[in-house]
């Protein structure tokens, strides 16, 4: 396998991102081929550093699907070069590769040090739905117990709010527990202080019960994986040294969606130290702050901006590469969208917008028609009517079939309005049904059982 990147034609900026003499921060616009960069740099590291093992390279993706896709592409490229002895060797070693999500990576670390992390080596992992279900069942048990024992904080809360509101407040408190700073007034006097104090106490009790329920099942949820790994690394420096010694390079995808705790874990293990002139490990960070969507999880673009500043001005062996060639969207679409996004992102001085350049060959015969409007002066009903009338007009005047049209909605709640409008104009359409609440039947059975066990 003479050249790991020879199978894909790369641009000048992509070649800069593949320079192994540098650690690289890649600002990758939408459709700019970032996955190809991740795969090609991974392969280049494997084929250049022949004394490394695949496990020496840690690649962190945002989803399991992305990890599987990256692994598949690496496997495919190596298998196409089986005539090369090193490619055959790497292919045989690929099962040891560490290409995973941050949660899977942390799970492997915890299982490697179960005594120090104080976890069962056989723990199972609860996904978000399973964790939510266990929290709700635990909360139901707590509410019954508090009512039966007349827990003071429970009674204090009910003096101001109804029980159904307590369930909602505790669930919201639990969902935002990393962002909510508990308040404990020494002597509550106002109603809001009484509610805050009682809610804080009750959430502490419920959270303890939730932790006990997970321990009883030898289970950890995603938050546990991160927090326990963070604690393990902070309290056991020799373990940090041992793990760091087994990492030669690290690659992090979708960095704009990395939260501070995740970065603490990864930066600790790759020896990221802004006080030094050079980075200790070969590092690739890929992301785009303009695509950050998890602000509600406490993730903000200032972390990305901080790393970009350090890569630009602090370290001697780092560089920043911006990919603006777009291989996904056609030119006539980008010509309309670039000016719009330029105005939108101009409202945030931390987001530097660079127009995307279309590299995809044109395939649509009809030009793009873009209708812009001020959402502050046009309600959903009027917007739906305008769109439906436009569909009917094209059907009647240009011969489009009804099945040639597709409608994307920002919110599911607009489905009902759209359906009524289309029916009124005689436009046949297939609309998805509103999804039923998850585990609706299971919840009904569970609540029935609770009622039978405790009629009060």
C-alpha positions as CSV (number, residue, x, y, z in Angstrom):
1,X,0.0,0.0,0.0
2,X,2.3,2.7,-1.2
3,X,0.1,5.7,-0.4
4,X,-2.8,5.7,2.0
5,X,-4.4,8.7,0.4
6,X,-4.0,7.7,-3.2
7,X,-7.5,6.4,-3.6
8,X,-9.1,9.7,-3.0
9,X,-8.3,12.9,-4.8
10,X,-7.7,15.6,-2.2
11,X,-7.6,19.4,-2.3
12,X,-4.8,21.6,-1.1
13,X,-6.5,22.2,2.2
14,X,-7.3,18.5,2.7
15,X,-3.6,17.7,2.1
16,X,-2.7,20.2,4.8
17,X,-5.1,18.3,7.2
18,X,-3.2,15.1,6.3
19,X,0.2,16.5,7.3
20,X,1.4,14.1,10.1
21,X,4.2,16.5,11.1
22,X,1.5,18.7,12.6
23,X,-1.4,18.4,15.0
24,X,-4.3,19.9,13.1
25,X,-7.6,21.6,14.0
26,X,-9.9,21.2,11.0
27,X,-12.9,23.6,10.7
28,X,-15.0,21.5,8.4
29,X,-18.0,23.1,6.7
30,X,-21.1,21.0,5.9
31,X,-20.4,18.4,3.2
32,X,-16.7,19.2,3.0
33,X,-15.4,15.6,3.2
34,X,-14.4,15.5,6.8
35,X,-15.1,11.8,7.2
36,X,-12.7,11.2,4.3
37,X,-10.1,13.2,6.1
38,X,-10.5,11.2,9.3
39,X,-10.2,7.9,7.5
40,X,-7.2,9.0,5.4
41,X,-5.3,10.5,8.3
42,X,-6.0,7.3,10.3
43,X,-4.7,5.1,7.5
44,X,-1.7,7.4,7.0
45,X,-0.8,7.1,10.7
46,X,-1.1,3.3,10.6
47,X,0.9,2.9,7.4
48,X,3.6,5.5,8.3
49,X,4.3,4.5,11.9
50,X,4.9,0.8,11.3
51,X,5.9,0.2,14.9
52,X,2.6,1.4,16.2
53,X,-0.4,-0.8,16.9
54,X,-3.9,0.2,15.8
55,X,-4.8,0.5,19.5
56,X,-2.2,3.3,19.8
57,X,-4.5,5.6,17.8
58,X,-7.7,6.7,19.6
59,X,-10.5,8.0,17.3
60,X,-13.5,9.5,19.0
61,X,-16.8,9.9,17.0
62,X,-20.0,11.5,18.1
63,X,-22.3,8.5,17.3
64,X,-22.0,4.8,17.1
65,X,-23.1,5.0,13.4
66,X,-20.2,7.4,12.6
67,X,-17.7,5.0,14.4
68,X,-19.1,2.1,12.4
69,X,-18.8,4.0,9.1
70,X,-15.2,5.0,9.9
71,X,-14.3,1.4,10.7
72,X,-15.9,0.2,7.6
73,X,-14.1,2.7,5.4
74,X,-10.7,1.8,6.9
75,X,-11.4,-1.9,6.5
76,X,-12.5,-1.4,2.9
77,X,-9.4,0.6,2.0
78,X,-7.0,-1.9,3.6
79,X,-8.8,-4.9,1.9
80,X,-8.4,-3.3,-1.5
81,X,-4.6,-3.3,-0.9
82,X,-4.2,-6.8,0.4
83,X,-1.3,-7.3,-2.1
84,X,0.7,-5.1,0.3
85,X,2.1,-7.0,3.2
86,X,1.7,-4.1,5.7
87,X,-1.9,-3.6,4.6
88,X,-2.5,-7.3,5.2
89,X,-0.9,-7.0,8.7
90,X,-3.0,-3.9,9.6
91,X,-6.2,-5.6,8.3
92,X,-5.5,-8.6,10.6
93,X,-4.9,-6.2,13.6
94,X,-7.9,-4.0,12.9
95,X,-10.1,-5.7,15.5
96,X,-7.9,-4.0,18.2
97,X,-8.6,-0.5,16.8
98,X,-10.0,2.1,19.2
99,X,-12.6,3.8,17.0
100,X,-15.7,4.6,19.2
101,X,-17.9,7.1,20.9
102,X,-16.6,8.9,24.0
103,X,-19.0,6.8,26.1
104,X,-17.7,3.5,24.7
105,X,-14.2,4.7,25.2
106,X,-14.9,5.6,28.8
107,X,-16.6,2.2,29.4
108,X,-13.5,0.4,28.2
109,X,-11.3,2.5,30.6
110,X,-13.6,1.8,33.6
111,X,-13.6,-2.0,32.8
112,X,-9.8,-1.9,32.7
113,X,-9.7,-0.3,36.2
114,X,-12.8,-1.5,38.0
115,X,-11.3,-1.6,41.5
116,X,-9.9,2.0,41.3
117,X,-13.1,3.2,39.6
118,X,-15.3,1.3,42.2
119,X,-17.5,-0.3,39.6
120,X,-18.4,-3.8,38.8
121,X,-16.3,-5.1,35.9
122,X,-19.5,-6.7,34.5
123,X,-21.5,-3.5,34.5
124,X,-24.1,-3.0,31.8
125,X,-24.8,0.4,30.0
126,X,-28.1,2.0,30.0
127,X,-29.0,4.0,26.9
128,X,-30.9,7.3,27.3
129,X,-34.3,5.7,27.0
130,X,-33.4,3.0,29.6
131,X,-32.0,5.5,32.0
132,X,-35.1,7.7,31.6
133,X,-37.3,4.7,32.3
134,X,-35.4,3.8,35.4
135,X,-35.5,7.4,36.7
136,X,-39.2,7.6,36.2
137,X,-39.9,4.3,38.0
138,X,-37.5,5.3,40.8
139,X,-39.3,8.6,41.1
140,X,-42.7,6.9,41.3
141,X,-41.5,4.8,44.2
142,X,-40.0,7.9,45.9
143,X,-43.3,9.8,45.6
144,X,-45.2,6.9,47.2
145,X,-42.7,6.6,50.0
146,X,-42.7,10.3,50.7
147,X,-46.4,10.4,50.8
148,X,-46.6,7.4,53.2
149,X,-43.9,8.7,55.5
150,X,-45.0,12.3,55.3
151,X,-41.5,13.5,54.4
152,X,-41.2,17.1,55.6
153,X,-39.7,18.4,52.3
154,X,-42.5,16.7,50.4
155,X,-45.2,18.3,52.5
156,X,-43.5,21.6,52.3
157,X,-43.6,21.5,48.5
158,X,-47.2,20.4,48.4
159,X,-48.1,23.5,50.5
160,X,-47.4,25.5,47.4
161,X,-47.8,23.2,44.4
162,X,-49.7,20.1,43.3
163,X,-48.2,16.6,43.2
164,X,-48.1,16.4,39.4
165,X,-46.1,19.5,39.3
166,X,-43.6,17.9,41.7
167,X,-43.0,15.1,39.2
168,X,-42.4,17.6,36.4
169,X,-40.1,19.8,38.5
170,X,-38.0,16.9,39.7
171,X,-37.6,15.5,36.2
172,X,-36.6,18.9,34.9
173,X,-34.2,19.3,37.8
174,X,-32.7,15.9,37.1
175,X,-32.4,16.6,33.4
176,X,-30.4,19.8,34.1
177,X,-28.6,18.7,37.3
178,X,-25.2,19.5,35.9
179,X,-26.2,23.1,35.1
180,X,-28.4,23.8,38.2
181,X,-26.6,25.1,41.3
182,X,-28.4,23.9,44.3
183,X,-29.7,26.6,46.7
184,X,-30.1,25.9,50.4
185,X,-31.5,28.9,52.2
186,X,-30.5,28.8,55.8
187,X,-34.0,30.0,56.9
188,X,-36.5,30.0,54.0
189,X,-39.0,32.9,54.4
190,X,-40.6,33.4,51.0
191,X,-42.7,30.9,49.1
192,X,-40.1,30.6,46.4
193,X,-37.3,29.9,48.9
194,X,-39.5,27.2,50.5
195,X,-40.1,25.5,47.2
196,X,-36.5,25.7,46.2
197,X,-35.3,24.3,49.4
198,X,-37.8,21.4,49.4
199,X,-37.2,20.7,45.7
200,X,-33.4,20.5,46.2
201,X,-33.9,18.1,49.2
202,X,-36.3,15.9,47.3
203,X,-34.1,15.7,44.2
204,X,-31.1,14.7,46.4
205,X,-33.2,11.9,47.9
206,X,-34.5,10.8,44.5
207,X,-31.0,10.9,42.9
208,X,-29.7,8.8,45.8
209,X,-32.5,6.2,45.1
210,X,-31.7,6.4,41.4
211,X,-28.1,5.7,42.0
212,X,-29.0,2.7,44.3
213,X,-31.3,1.4,41.6
214,X,-28.5,1.4,39.0
215,X,-26.1,-0.2,41.5
216,X,-28.6,-2.9,42.2
217,X,-28.7,-3.7,38.4
218,X,-24.9,-3.2,38.1
219,X,-25.7,-0.6,35.4
220,X,-24.2,2.8,34.5
221,X,-25.8,5.4,32.2
222,X,-24.0,7.7,29.9
223,X,-23.5,10.4,32.5
224,X,-22.0,7.9,34.9
225,X,-19.5,6.8,32.4
226,X,-18.2,10.3,32.0
227,X,-18.3,11.3,35.6
228,X,-16.7,8.1,36.9
229,X,-13.9,8.3,34.2
230,X,-13.3,11.9,35.1
231,X,-13.0,11.0,38.8
232,X,-10.7,8.1,38.1
233,X,-8.3,10.2,36.1
234,X,-8.3,13.0,38.7
235,X,-7.6,10.7,41.6
236,X,-5.2,8.2,40.1
237,X,-2.2,10.0,38.4
238,X,-0.4,6.7,37.8
239,X,-3.3,5.4,35.8
240,X,-3.2,8.6,33.7
241,X,0.5,7.9,33.0
242,X,-0.2,4.3,32.0
243,X,-3.1,5.1,29.7
244,X,-1.3,8.0,28.1
245,X,1.7,5.8,27.4
246,X,-0.5,3.6,25.2
247,X,-1.8,6.5,23.1
248,X,0.4,7.9,20.3
249,X,-2.3,9.8,18.4
250,X,-5.9,11.0,19.0
251,X,-8.6,12.1,16.6
252,X,-11.8,13.8,17.8
253,X,-14.7,14.3,15.5
254,X,-17.6,16.8,15.9
255,X,-15.6,18.7,18.4
256,X,-18.2,21.5,18.5
257,X,-20.5,19.1,20.4
258,X,-17.8,18.1,23.0
259,X,-18.7,19.3,26.5
260,X,-16.1,20.4,29.1
261,X,-16.1,17.1,31.0
262,X,-15.5,15.1,27.8
263,X,-12.6,17.5,26.8
264,X,-11.2,17.2,30.3
265,X,-11.0,13.4,29.9
266,X,-9.5,13.5,26.3
267,X,-7.1,16.3,26.9
268,X,-5.8,14.6,30.0
269,X,-5.1,11.4,28.2
270,X,-3.4,13.1,25.2
271,X,-1.3,15.4,27.4
272,X,-2.8,18.6,26.1
273,X,-1.1,21.4,28.0
274,X,-1.4,25.0,26.8
275,X,1.5,26.0,28.9
276,X,3.9,24.0,26.7
277,X,5.2,25.1,23.3
278,X,4.3,21.8,21.6
279,X,1.7,19.1,21.9
280,X,2.9,15.8,23.4
281,X,0.7,13.6,21.1
282,X,-0.4,13.7,17.5
283,X,-3.8,15.3,17.6
284,X,-6.5,15.8,15.0
285,X,-9.6,17.8,16.0
286,X,-12.5,18.2,13.5
287,X,-15.5,20.3,13.9
288,X,-17.5,23.4,13.0
289,X,-18.8,25.8,15.6
290,X,-21.5,26.9,13.2
291,X,-23.0,23.4,13.4
292,X,-23.1,23.3,17.2
293,X,-26.6,22.3,18.3
294,X,-26.3,21.1,21.9
295,X,-26.3,24.4,23.8
296,X,-29.0,23.0,26.0
297,X,-26.6,20.3,27.3
298,X,-24.1,23.0,28.5
299,X,-22.0,22.8,25.3
300,X,-20.9,26.2,24.0
301,X,-18.7,27.4,21.2
302,X,-16.2,29.2,23.5
303,X,-14.4,25.8,24.0
304,X,-13.9,25.5,20.2
305,X,-12.7,29.1,20.0
306,X,-10.3,28.6,22.9
307,X,-8.7,25.5,21.1
308,X,-8.6,27.4,17.8
309,X,-6.7,30.3,19.5
310,X,-4.2,27.9,21.1
311,X,-3.6,26.0,17.9
312,X,-3.0,29.3,16.1
313,X,-0.9,31.2,18.6
314,X,0.3,28.9,21.4
315,X,1.8,25.7,20.0
316,X,4.6,25.4,17.5
317,X,3.6,22.1,16.0
318,X,-0.1,22.8,15.2
319,X,-2.0,24.3,12.4
320,X,-5.6,25.3,11.6
321,X,-7.2,24.2,8.3
322,X,-10.6,25.4,7.0
323,X,-12.4,23.2,4.5
324,X,-14.8,25.2,2.4
325,X,-15.2,22.9,-0.6
326,X,-18.7,21.4,-0.5
327,X,-19.2,18.0,-2.2
328,X,-22.8,17.6,-1.1
329,X,-24.7,20.6,-2.3
330,X,-25.1,21.9,-5.9
331,X,-23.9,25.3,-6.9
332,X,-27.3,27.0,-7.6
333,X,-28.4,26.1,-4.1
334,X,-25.2,27.4,-2.4
335,X,-25.4,30.6,-4.4
336,X,-28.7,31.3,-2.7
337,X,-27.8,30.0,0.8
338,X,-24.3,31.6,1.2
339,X,-25.7,35.2,1.4
340,X,-28.4,34.1,3.8
341,X,-26.0,32.4,6.2
342,X,-23.6,35.2,6.0
343,X,-26.2,37.6,7.3
344,X,-27.3,35.1,10.0
345,X,-23.8,34.4,11.3
346,X,-22.9,38.0,11.2
347,X,-25.1,38.4,14.4
348,X,-22.5,36.3,16.3
349,X,-19.0,37.8,16.2
350,X,-17.5,34.5,17.4
351,X,-18.6,32.7,14.3
352,X,-16.6,33.6,11.2
353,X,-18.6,32.7,8.1
354,X,-16.7,31.6,5.0
355,X,-18.9,30.9,1.9
356,X,-18.9,27.3,0.7
357,X,-17.7,26.5,-2.7
358,X,-19.7,23.8,-4.7
359,X,-17.8,20.9,-6.0
360,X,-20.7,18.6,-6.8
361,X,-21.6,18.3,-10.5
362,X,-25.1,19.7,-11.3
363,X,-27.9,17.2,-11.7
364,X,-31.1,19.2,-11.5
365,X,-32.6,20.7,-14.6
366,X,-34.9,23.1,-12.9
367,X,-33.3,26.2,-11.1
368,X,-33.8,26.8,-7.5
369,X,-36.7,29.0,-6.4
370,X,-36.1,30.6,-3.0
371,X,-38.8,32.4,-1.3
372,X,-37.7,34.4,1.8
373,X,-40.0,35.9,4.3
374,X,-40.0,37.5,7.7
375,X,-41.1,34.8,10.2
376,X,-42.1,37.5,12.6
377,X,-44.8,38.8,10.3
378,X,-46.0,35.5,8.7
379,X,-47.7,33.0,10.9
380,X,-47.6,29.2,10.3
381,X,-51.1,29.1,8.8
382,X,-50.3,31.7,6.1
383,X,-46.9,30.1,5.4
384,X,-48.6,26.7,4.9
385,X,-51.2,28.3,2.5
386,X,-48.5,30.0,0.4
387,X,-46.5,26.8,0.1
388,X,-49.5,24.7,-0.7
389,X,-50.7,27.1,-3.4
390,X,-47.2,27.1,-4.9
391,X,-47.3,23.3,-5.1
392,X,-50.7,23.3,-6.8
393,X,-49.5,26.0,-9.2
394,X,-46.5,23.9,-10.3
395,X,-48.7,20.8,-10.7
396,X,-51.2,22.7,-12.9
397,X,-48.9,24.7,-15.0
398,X,-45.7,22.6,-15.3
399,X,-47.0,19.1,-15.2
400,X,-45.4,17.9,-12.0
401,X,-47.0,14.8,-10.4
402,X,-48.1,15.1,-6.8
403,X,-45.4,12.6,-5.8
404,X,-42.7,14.9,-7.1
405,X,-43.2,17.2,-4.1
406,X,-41.8,16.8,-0.7
407,X,-42.3,19.0,2.3
408,X,-39.9,19.4,5.3
409,X,-41.2,20.9,8.5
410,X,-39.3,22.3,11.3
411,X,-41.8,21.2,13.9
412,X,-44.1,18.2,14.1
413,X,-46.9,20.4,15.5
414,X,-47.2,22.0,12.1
415,X,-48.4,18.7,10.6
416,X,-52.0,19.2,11.4
417,X,-52.1,22.7,9.9
418,X,-50.4,21.4,6.7
419,X,-52.8,18.5,6.4
420,X,-55.9,20.7,6.7
421,X,-54.5,23.1,4.1
422,X,-53.6,20.4,1.6
423,X,-57.0,18.8,1.9
424,X,-58.7,22.2,1.4
425,X,-56.8,22.7,-1.9
426,X,-57.5,19.1,-3.1
427,X,-53.8,18.0,-2.9
428,X,-53.4,14.4,-2.0
429,X,-50.6,13.7,0.5
430,X,-49.2,11.1,2.8
431,X,-48.3,12.6,6.2
432,X,-46.7,10.7,9.1
433,X,-48.8,10.1,12.1
434,X,-47.8,11.8,15.3
435,X,-45.6,9.4,17.3
436,X,-47.1,7.8,20.4
437,X,-45.4,8.4,23.7
438,X,-42.6,5.9,24.2
439,X,-43.6,2.8,26.1
440,X,-47.1,4.1,26.4
441,X,-48.7,0.7,27.1
442,X,-46.0,-0.2,29.5
443,X,-46.5,3.0,31.4
444,X,-50.3,2.4,31.6
445,X,-49.7,-1.1,33.0
446,X,-47.1,0.2,35.5
447,X,-49.4,3.0,36.7
448,X,-52.2,0.5,37.1
449,X,-50.1,-1.8,39.2
450,X,-49.1,1.2,41.4
451,X,-52.7,2.1,41.9
452,X,-53.6,-1.5,42.9
453,X,-50.7,-1.7,45.3
454,X,-51.4,1.7,46.9
455,X,-55.0,2.9,46.2
456,X,-54.3,6.1,48.2
